[in-house]
Amino acid sequence: MNSRSINSEIKKGAQGPFCNKIDIKLIISHLQENLYNDFQK
């Protein structure tokens, strides 16, 4: 997952109808997992 797709994920979350602090935390934790998995390769 590259920074471009991370940015698009954040924009999707920010524009979504359920945009609140919980969703943002979920997006961030999801991105952190993806980054962690990339480094494990």
C-alpha positions as a Markdown table, in Angstrom:
| # | Residue | x | y | z |
|---|---|---|---|---|
| 1 | Met | 0.0 | 0.0 | 0.0 |
| 2 | Asn | 1.6 | 3.3 | -1.1 |
| 3 | Ser | 1.0 | 6.8 | 0.2 |
| 4 | Arg | -1.3 | 7.6 | -2.8 |
| 5 | Ser | -3.7 | 4.8 | -1.8 |
| 6 | Ile | -3.4 | 5.9 | 1.8 |
| 7 | Asn | -4.5 | 9.4 | 0.9 |
| 8 | Ser | -7.4 | 8.1 | -1.1 |
| 9 | Glu | -8.5 | 5.9 | 1.8 |
| 10 | Ile | -8.4 | 9.0 | 4.2 |
| 11 | Lys | -10.4 | 11.0 | 1.7 |
| 12 | Lys | -13.0 | 8.3 | 1.3 |
| 13 | Gly | -13.3 | 8.2 | 5.1 |
| 14 | Ala | -13.5 | 11.9 | 5.4 |
| 15 | Gln | -16.2 | 12.2 | 2.8 |
| 16 | Gly | -18.2 | 9.3 | 4.1 |
| 17 | Pro | -21.6 | 9.8 | 5.7 |
| 18 | Phe | -20.4 | 8.2 | 8.9 |
| 19 | Cys | -17.4 | 10.4 | 9.3 |
| 20 | Asn | -16.7 | 10.6 | 13.0 |
| 21 | Lys | -13.8 | 10.1 | 15.4 |
| 22 | Ile | -14.4 | 6.4 | 15.6 |
| 23 | Asp | -14.2 | 5.9 | 11.9 |
| 24 | Ile | -11.0 | 8.0 | 11.6 |
| 25 | Lys | -9.4 | 5.9 | 14.4 |
| 26 | Leu | -10.4 | 2.7 | 12.5 |
| 27 | Ile | -9.0 | 4.0 | 9.2 |
| 28 | Ile | -5.7 | 5.0 | 10.9 |
| 29 | Ser | -5.3 | 1.6 | 12.7 |
| 30 | His | -6.1 | -0.1 | 9.4 |
| 31 | Leu | -3.5 | 1.9 | 7.6 |
| 32 | Gln | -0.9 | 1.2 | 10.4 |
| 33 | Glu | -1.6 | -2.6 | 10.0 |
| 34 | Asn | -1.0 | -2.3 | 6.3 |
| 35 | Leu | 2.2 | -0.4 | 6.8 |
| 36 | Tyr | 3.4 | -2.9 | 9.4 |
| 37 | Asn | 2.6 | -5.8 | 7.1 |
| 38 | Asp | 4.5 | -4.2 | 4.2 |
| 39 | Phe | 7.6 | -3.8 | 6.4 |
| 40 | Gln | 7.4 | -7.5 | 7.4 |
| 41 | Lys | 7.9 | -8.6 | 3.8 |
